[in-house]
Each structure stands twice: as structure tokens, then as C-alpha cells.
Amino acid sequence: VNPTGSTKDSKTPSDRPATVTNTEGSEEEHPWHVDWSRVFDIYNIMRFLIKNFIIKVFYSRISYVGRHHIPPKGEAVIFVSNHPNQFVDGGNIIAAVHSRKIRFITAAKSMRRPVIGPLAKSFGAVPVERSQDLAYEGNGTITTSTGCRRFF
């Protein structure tokens, strides 16, 4: 029973401390965690910086075509881009779309990086385990449909 008399946990997910994985592989609460997205409006600060500084410094000429097709509110919109760098397209989409808060999928291993992870989390990024990140090097044998074997 909590102080309010309820048996339910009164803390919302954002009120709960962050967890860290200990050496045995189980999660435990991190005592010094600060949820910076609750302290600052990081999303709008980053949108301002991207739109007014980063895009203008790194791209001399950039134009956005078809923004009028994006509904300002309501139904979900999915942006798909073929990108050489995970940060370039995301920054451009944030700079171009003013009427909506953009959420991204990002490589789960990027979410584990010291600076990128907390920043991506504050943007509401959804981590995705990529197949190439889950693969590992090792010795193996592949047998083809004709019975030919290749060792590597």
C-alpha cells in the first residue's frame, strides 16, 4: 500500500528512476539518473538549433517539396528516407515539419551510446535491433542446394 492508500504504484513511468544493467545482467535502479527531457524541452531546443544553425551551416541550398501534403494533426504520417547517415535525414525532417512532433526509429546500439542514447530518448526514438548488429563473426559451414560446401 502506498501513502495514498492505493495498492497500485503511483509513479508514472517518467517518475521512475532509470535502470542500469548490473554485471549479472539484471536491471536495477540508477540512483543519479536525471531525465533531462523533464528539465528542458530538448525536442524544441534541438529543433530550433537544427533549423536555424545546423541546416544553414552544412547545407547552402536546401528546399523542401510537398510539405503541404502533410496533415497538421490527426492521422499518423510515416516518413521513409534512404540515408547515408542516420542524423542527416532526421535533422532535415525535423526542420521541415513544423506542425508535428517527429518520432524516429533508430538502431538499438545507437541508443546505448553515451550522448546519442539520452538525446534520442528525449526525442521519443524507438530502438530497433538490426540484423547486422545481432550477427557475429565465427566459424561456420554453409551447404548450398547442390551440396557444395563453403568454409569460412
Secondary structure, 3 states (H helix, E strand, C coil): CCCCCCCCCCCCCCCCCCEEECCCCCEEECCCCCCHHHHCCHHHHHHHHHHHHHHHHHCCCCCCCCHHHCCCCCCCCCCCCCCCCHHHHHHHHHHHCCCCCCCCEEEHHHHCCCCHHHHHHHCCCEEECCHHHHCCCCCCEEECCCCCEEEC
